[in-house]
Amino acid sequence: MTRRQAATLVASAALARAAAPPLFNLRSREATVSFDLRGGALVDFRLTGNPVNPFNWVQNVTAKVEPLRGHFVCCDRWGAPSEAEIARGVPYHGEAPRVLWKATGQRSLSAHLPIANFSIARDVELVGDTLHVRERLTNRNATGRIYNIVQHPTIAPPFLDEKTFVDANAGPGFAQSTPDHDPVPWPRAHSADLRHLNNDPLPNVVSYIVEGDTGWVTAASPTAGLVLGYVWKTSEYPWLNLWRDVANGRPAARGLEFGSTGLHQPYPELVRRGKMLGRPLFCFLDAGQTVERSYSLFLRALPANCTRITGVSRREGRIEFQSS
């Protein structure tokens, strides 16, 4: 099936299935990157000479449902629609990961979200082992409306195993199962240590606010000898949401999600609450308005005997990480 044929089968927010993934590729001397145009997800990031790809996660769904993949963007919502929206075809996590994207240049791609009537344009630049991403979201409606946008990087085996550890500059947070309990400090959640994942995924999703001007999260794999890291402005993405999944008693997936909301509920509940931990739970985009956000991610060799990433910073245009 050709890309043009696949595009003609896109109806509403459902993706077309293609015989081979339509990929958007970037390459530098140090790394290669691939985006799957079925949902616009980052599905492959590899260092030259290293076969391990952190983003080979594919959602386990029935054959009739197009799966979510790798690092996708949740837009125009995070999580479930309301019952009334579900009845009208609004998908879980919004339309952005469910529609067919198109390449608009050598370093740009875009998509239209037909139900929300939003458009999203993405510019990407691979500099060495670092990928810089800028996204512009435009409201094509004649009226303003609320929305959310959450980046959903999802790591999986073989990068992810029992030795993989996650670090971040997160502040207090709460488990989605108990949002009204007293806040807990990163990396605690009930009795769990969110830096690690073994055979127990509970609590399944925990959300933290990020304090300071810059947010960062890393996942380090001693087995693969790699560290993956993200950095962003907290004015654009004030929340860090961590999702964990286990299959057959082994780590299966970890979501390193940063975004505009920290509550995994439909909009009526977000509007009722307004804020949690002093941070907003949704955004507003006026009629015809465009808003821009950006983030960067890197993939590098993990220093020998490293057990913790202690910081991520920008220095002279390059992202550096500190470890111990």
JOVENNOR-V724365 format. One record per residue. N is the residue number from 1. SS is DSSP state (2 for helix, 1 for strand, 0 for the rest). PSI is psi in degrees with one decimal (NA if undefined). OMEGA is omega in radians with two decimals (* if undefined). Layout:
N&SS&PSI&OMEGA ; N&SS&PSI&OMEGA
This chain:
1&0&129.0&-3.13 ; 2&0&165.7&3.12 ; 3&2&-38.3&3.13 ; 4&2&-42.1&3.10 ; 5&2&-40.4&3.11 ; 6&2&-40.6&-3.11 ; 7&2&-34.5&-3.12 ; 8&2&-16.6&-3.13 ; 9&0&-3.4&3.11 ; 10&0&119.7&3.12 ; 11&1&127.9&-3.12 ; 12&0&-126.8&-3.08 ; 13&0&15.9&-3.11 ; 14&1&136.5&3.13 ; 15&0&148.5&2.99 ; 16&0&142.1&3.02 ; 17&0&138.6&3.12 ; 18&0&151.7&-3.13 ; 19&0&-36.2&3.08 ; 20&0&142.5&-3.11 ; 21&0&128.6&3.02 ; 22&0&107.9&-3.00 ; 23&1&148.6&3.03 ; 24&1&115.6&-2.94 ; 25&1&145.8&3.01 ; 26&1&150.4&-3.13 ; 27&1&139.6&2.96 ; 28&0&179.5&3.10 ; 29&0&-29.6&-3.04 ; 30&0&-21.6&-2.98 ; 31&1&165.2&2.99 ; 32&1&148.7&-3.11 ; 33&1&140.7&3.07 ; 34&1&134.0&3.00 ; 35&1&137.9&3.05 ; 36&1&119.5&-3.11 ; 37&0&-13.6&3.00 ; 38&1&82.6&-3.13 ; 39&0&-6.7&3.06 ; 40&0&18.2&-3.03 ; 41&1&144.5&2.93 ; 42&1&113.2&-3.02 ; 43&1&-6.7&-3.11 ; 44&1&127.3&3.07 ; 45&1&112.1&-3.08 ; 46&1&142.1&2.97 ; 47&1&145.4&3.09 ; 48&0&126.0&-3.13 ; 49&0&-3.0&3.11 ; 50&0&121.4&-3.04 ; 51&0&-7.6&-3.00 ; 52&0&127.2&3.10 ; 53&0&114.9&-3.13 ; 54&0&-21.1&-2.95 ; 55&0&33.6&-3.12 ; 56&0&15.6&3.09 ; 57&0&135.4&3.02 ; 58&1&130.5&-3.12 ; 59&0&138.1&3.11 ; 60&0&101.1&-3.10 ; 61&0&173.7&3.12 ; 62&0&163.1&-3.06 ; 63&0&-22.9&-3.10 ; 64&0&-4.5&-3.09 ; 65&0&130.4&3.09 ; 66&0&125.6&-3.06 ; 67&0&155.6&2.92 ; 68&0&155.0&-3.03 ; 69&1&150.1&2.88 ; 70&0&-133.2&3.05 ; 71&1&104.4&3.06 ; 72&1&167.2&3.12 ; 73&1&126.6&3.06 ; 74&1&115.3&-3.11 ; 75&1&128.9&0.36 ; 76&1&20.8&-3.13 ; 77&0&166.6&3.02 ; 78&0&118.4&3.13 ; 79&0&-152.2&-2.94 ; 80&0&143.2&2.93 ; 81&0&172.5&3.01 ; 82&0&166.4&3.12 ; 83&2&-38.5&3.13 ; 84&2&-37.7&3.11 ; 85&2&-40.4&3.10 ; 86&2&-41.4&-3.14 ; 87&2&-20.3&-3.14 ; 88&0&13.1&2.99 ; 89&0&10.6&3.13 ; 90&0&125.4&-3.06 ; 91&0&159.6&3.03 ; 92&0&136.4&-3.12 ; 93&0&12.9&3.07 ; 94&0&179.4&-3.02 ; 95&0&-24.1&-3.01 ; 96&0&-41.8&3.11 ; 97&0&8.2&-3.06 ; 98&0&-7.7&-3.11 ; 99&0&164.7&3.11 ; 100&1&123.4&3.08 ; 101&0&166.2&3.08 ; 102&1&146.5&3.06 ; 103&1&129.8&-3.14 ; 104&1&0.3&3.12 ; 105&1&-178.8&-3.13 ; 106&0&-23.1&3.14 ; 107&0&32.3&-3.11 ; 108&1&148.1&3.06 ; 109&1&163.3&-3.05 ; 110&1&167.5&3.11 ; 111&1&156.3&3.01 ; 112&1&136.1&3.12 ; 113&1&100.9&-2.92 ; 114&0&-34.5&-3.13 ; 115&0&-48.3&3.12 ; 116&0&-23.6&-3.03 ; 117&0&43.5&3.00 ; 118&1&154.1&2.94 ; 119&1&148.7&3.13 ; 120&1&129.8&3.13 ; 121&1&135.4&-3.07 ; 122&1&128.8&3.00 ; 123&1&134.0&-3.10 ; 124&1&143.3&3.10 ; 125&1&123.3&3.11 ; 126&1&113.1&3.13 ; 127&1&103.1&-3.09 ; 128&0&-118.3&3.13 ; 129&0&18.4&-3.08 ; 130&1&131.8&3.11 ; 131&1&124.4&3.10 ; 132&1&130.2&-3.06 ; 133&1&130.7&3.04 ; 134&1&130.1&-3.13 ; 135&1&139.7&3.10 ; 136&1&125.4&-3.12 ; 137&1&127.2&-3.09 ; 138&1&133.3&3.07 ; 139&1&112.3&-3.11 ; 140&0&1.5&-3.12 ; 141&0&163.2&3.07 ; 142&0&-4.9&3.10 ; 143&0&156.0&3.06 ; 144&0&161.1&3.13 ; 145&1&157.9&3.10 ; 146&1&157.3&-3.12 ; 147&1&170.3&2.95 ; 148&1&155.0&3.06 ; 149&1&122.8&-3.11 ; 150&1&123.8&3.02 ; 151&1&133.7&-3.01 ; 152&1&65.7&3.03 ; 153&1&132.0&-3.12 ; 154&1&117.0&3.13 ; 155&1&154.8&-3.06 ; 156&0&169.0&3.05 ; 157&0&150.8&0.13 ; 158&0&-8.9&3.07 ; 159&0&-40.1&-3.13 ; 160&0&125.6&2.96 ; 161&0&-168.6&-3.07 ; 162&0&-19.9&-3.12 ; 163&0&-14.5&-3.12 ; 164&0&136.0&3.12 ; 165&1&145.1&-3.08 ; 166&1&135.9&3.06 ; 167&1&156.4&-3.10 ; 168&1&164.8&3.03 ; 169&0&45.4&-3.10 ; 170&1&157.2&3.07 ; 171&1&-142.3&3.12 ; 172&1&157.2&-3.13 ; 173&1&-169.5&-3.10 ; 174&1&151.9&3.01 ; 175&1&141.5&3.13 ; 176&2&-25.0&3.12 ; 177&2&-20.6&-3.12 ; 178&2&63.2&-3.03 ; 179&0&-20.2&-3.09 ; 180&0&4.4&3.02 ; 181&0&165.3&3.09 ; 182&0&139.7&3.13 ; 183&0&148.9&3.09 ; 184&1&147.8&-3.13 ; 185&1&146.0&2.99 ; 186&0&138.1&0.06 ; 187&0&25.3&-3.09 ; 188&1&149.5&3.01 ; 189&1&105.2&-2.97 ; 190&0&-124.0&3.14 ; 191&0&3.0&-3.06 ; 192&1&151.2&2.99 ; 193&1&110.3&-3.02 ; 194&0&-3.2&3.06 ; 195&0&-22.6&-3.01 ; 196&0&160.0&3.04 ; 197&0&125.0&3.10 ; 198&0&-103.6&-3.11 ; 199&0&5.8&-3.12 ; 200&0&111.9&-3.10 ; 201&0&0.7&-3.06 ; 202&0&140.1&-0.07 ; 203&0&141.0&-2.94 ; 204&0&-42.2&3.13 ; 205&1&126.6&3.12 ; 206&1&135.1&-3.06 ; 207&1&137.0&-3.12 ; 208&1&148.3&2.94 ; 209&1&157.1&3.13 ; 210&1&123.7&-3.09 ; 211&0&147.7&-3.07 ; 212&0&175.8&-3.07 ; 213&0&-25.5&-3.05 ; 214&1&135.0&3.05 ; 215&1&150.9&3.06 ; 216&1&153.0&3.05 ; 217&1&142.1&3.11 ; 218&1&153.1&2.98 ; 219&1&122.0&-3.08 ; 220&1&133.3&-3.11 ; 221&1&99.6&3.06 ; 222&0&-32.3&3.14 ; 223&0&-44.1&3.13 ; 224&0&-14.7&-3.09 ; 225&0&32.9&-3.05 ; 226&1&154.0&2.98 ; 227&1&130.1&3.08 ; 228&1&134.0&-3.12 ; 229&1&150.5&3.08 ; 230&1&148.5&3.04 ; 231&1&142.0&-3.06 ; 232&1&168.7&3.06 ; 233&1&131.1&3.13 ; 234&0&-19.1&3.04 ; 235&0&-22.4&3.13 ; 236&0&-36.4&3.14 ; 237&0&90.7&-3.05 ; 238&0&-5.3&-3.05 ; 239&1&147.3&2.97 ; 240&1&121.6&-3.08 ; 241&1&124.2&-3.06 ; 242&1&120.2&-3.14 ; 243&1&140.0&-3.11 ; 244&1&140.0&-3.13 ; 245&1&145.0&-3.12 ; 246&1&142.4&3.05 ; 247&1&129.1&-3.14 ; 248&0&37.6&3.09 ; 249&0&10.7&-3.12 ; 250&1&152.3&3.06 ; 251&1&130.6&-3.11 ; 252&1&-32.1&-3.11 ; 253&1&150.1&3.00 ; 254&1&126.6&3.07 ; 255&1&125.2&3.11 ; 256&1&70.3&-2.87 ; 257&1&124.9&3.07 ; 258&1&138.5&-3.02 ; 259&1&-166.5&-3.05 ; 260&0&-4.9&3.12 ; 261&0&159.6&3.12 ; 262&0&12.0&3.12 ; 263&0&123.1&-3.02 ; 264&0&65.8&-3.08 ; 265&0&159.8&3.06 ; 266&0&164.1&-3.04 ; 267&2&-35.6&3.11 ; 268&2&-39.4&3.12 ; 269&2&-37.0&3.10 ; 270&2&-41.0&3.13 ; 271&2&-39.0&3.13 ; 272&2&-41.8&-3.10 ; 273&2&-40.1&3.13 ; 274&0&-62.8&3.14 ; 275&1&158.0&2.93 ; 276&1&140.3&-3.09 ; 277&0&32.4&3.10 ; 278&0&6.4&-3.12 ; 279&1&143.9&3.13 ; 280&1&154.7&-3.13 ; 281&0&-1.2&3.08 ; 282&0&167.7&3.13 ; 283&1&169.4&3.10 ; 284&1&134.3&3.09 ; 285&1&118.3&-3.05 ; 286&0&168.8&-3.14 ; 287&0&125.9&3.12 ; 288&0&-0.6&-3.06 ; 289&0&147.7&3.04 ; 290&1&135.3&3.09 ; 291&1&144.9&-3.08 ; 292&1&138.8&3.06 ; 293&1&157.1&-3.14 ; 294&1&161.7&3.05 ; 295&1&166.6&3.09 ; 296&1&150.4&3.06 ; 297&1&151.6&-3.14 ; 298&1&157.0&3.04 ; 299&1&120.3&-3.04 ; 300&1&167.1&3.05 ; 301&1&137.5&3.11 ; 302&0&128.3&3.12 ; 303&0&145.7&3.14 ; 304&0&139.1&3.10 ; 305&0&16.3&3.10 ; 306&0&133.0&3.11 ; 307&0&-6.8&-3.11 ; 308&0&138.9&2.95 ; 309&1&121.9&-3.01 ; 310&1&-12.4&3.13 ; 311&1&156.3&3.03 ; 312&1&133.7&-3.08 ; 313&1&161.2&3.07 ; 314&1&128.5&3.13 ; 315&1&113.6&3.11 ; 316&0&45.4&3.09 ; 317&0&-3.6&3.14 ; 318&1&145.2&3.10 ; 319&1&127.1&3.13 ; 320&1&150.4&3.02 ; 321&1&149.6&3.10 ; 322&1&146.2&-3.06 ; 323&1&166.6&3.07 ; 324&0&NA&*
